[in-house]
Amino acid sequence: MQCGRLDGVPPRNGDWGPAYIIQGPTSDIGLLTLRPGDAMTNHIHHFCDESFVVIDGEVTLWVECQDTYHLIAGDVYRCKPEEMHYFINESDTTLHMVFIKSPASPGDTVNLPWTPGQPIPSIPPAPTSTN
């Protein structure tokens, strides 16, 4: 049994960013906080999918640097492995969103910096295991 609280860990950047609440071995669960104007870097995960549950606030989700979705409280979305995703809070309220990565894949986040209007970045190949 693992347990945690959404307010139990501070965000990575002080008052915004991701905060991991429970990690491994089969999934990672955390809370993403974005203040108005904040963005979470465009990225992929080679080996896990990532699900999102909006608790409060609203956010724009860009998928594959082309498709946009306006998420509000109660919305649930999931990105499959290697599906680029980028979040930006264009509202005037703070976003709180639970994220779930499954399976747990420490070090599987590949940042692919991008903002709307820029060329779409290439996805690097997945690393191969040396075991």
C-alpha positions in Angstrom: 0.0 0.0 0.0 1.2 3.5 -0.9 -0.6 6.6 0.0 0.0 10.4 -0.3 -1.8 13.7 -0.4 -2.1 16.2 -3.2 -0.8 18.9 -0.8 1.9 16.7 0.6 4.8 17.6 -1.7 5.7 21.1 -3.0 5.9 21.7 -6.8 9.3 21.4 -8.4 9.6 25.1 -9.0 8.4 26.4 -5.6 4.8 27.4 -6.3 4.3 25.8 -9.8 5.3 22.7 -11.8 5.0 19.0 -11.1 5.1 17.3 -7.7 5.3 13.5 -7.5 3.0 12.2 -4.8 3.5 8.4 -5.3 6.2 6.8 -7.4 6.6 3.2 -8.7 6.7 0.4 -9.1 3.8 0.2 -11.5 2.8 3.9 -11.9 3.8 7.4 -10.9 1.1 9.8 -9.6 1.6 13.5 -9.1 0.1 16.9 -9.2 0.8 19.6 -11.8 0.3 23.2 -10.8 0.4 25.9 -13.4 -0.1 29.5 -12.5 -1.6 31.9 -15.2 0.9 32.1 -18.0 2.9 29.1 -17.0 3.6 26.2 -19.4 4.8 22.7 -19.0 7.6 21.9 -21.6 6.5 20.0 -24.7 7.6 16.4 -24.1 7.1 12.7 -24.7 7.6 9.4 -22.8 8.9 6.5 -24.9 7.6 3.8 -22.6 4.6 5.0 -20.6 1.3 6.6 -21.2 0.3 9.7 -19.2 -3.2 10.4 -18.0 -4.5 13.8 -16.7 -7.4 14.6 -14.4 -8.1 18.3 -14.0 -9.0 19.1 -10.4 -9.5 22.9 -10.7 -8.7 25.6 -13.2 -8.3 25.2 -16.9 -5.5 24.6 -19.3 -4.8 24.3 -23.0 -3.3 20.9 -24.1 -1.4 20.7 -27.3 -1.0 17.2 -28.7 1.6 16.5 -31.4 2.1 20.3 -31.7 -1.1 20.5 -33.9 -4.2 19.6 -32.0 -5.5 21.7 -29.1 -7.9 20.8 -26.3 -9.3 23.1 -23.7 -9.4 21.1 -20.4 -11.5 22.2 -17.4 -12.3 20.7 -14.0 -13.5 17.1 -14.3 -11.9 16.4 -17.6 -9.8 13.3 -18.0 -7.3 12.8 -20.9 -4.6 10.3 -21.8 -1.6 10.5 -24.1 -0.1 7.3 -25.4 3.7 6.6 -25.5 5.6 8.9 -27.8 2.6 11.3 -28.2 4.0 14.8 -27.7 2.1 16.9 -25.2 2.4 20.5 -24.0 0.3 22.4 -21.5 -0.1 26.2 -21.2 -2.3 28.0 -18.7 -3.9 30.8 -20.7 -6.5 31.5 -18.0 -6.4 33.9 -15.1 -6.7 31.1 -12.5 -4.3 28.5 -11.2 -4.5 25.0 -12.6 -4.3 21.8 -10.5 -4.2 18.6 -12.4 -3.4 15.0 -11.4 -1.1 13.1 -13.7 -0.6 9.4 -13.8 2.3 7.7 -15.7 1.9 4.0 -16.3 4.0 2.0 -16.2 6.4 3.8 -13.9 9.4 4.7 -16.1 11.9 6.8 -14.3 13.9 9.0 -16.6 11.5 8.4 -19.5 10.6 12.1 -20.0 12.2 13.5 -23.2 11.8 17.3 -23.4 11.2 18.6 -26.9 11.1 22.3 -26.5 8.4 23.9 -28.6 5.8 26.7 -28.5 2.9 27.3 -30.8 4.1 28.7 -34.2 7.5 26.9 -34.1 8.4 23.9 -36.3 7.4 20.6 -34.9 10.4 18.8 -33.3 11.5 15.4 -34.3 11.0 12.5 -31.8 14.3 10.8 -31.0 14.4 7.0 -31.2 13.7 5.1 -28.0 16.9 4.0 -26.2 17.6 0.3 -26.4 18.3 -1.8 -23.3 21.8 -3.0 -22.7 20.8 -5.8 -20.3 
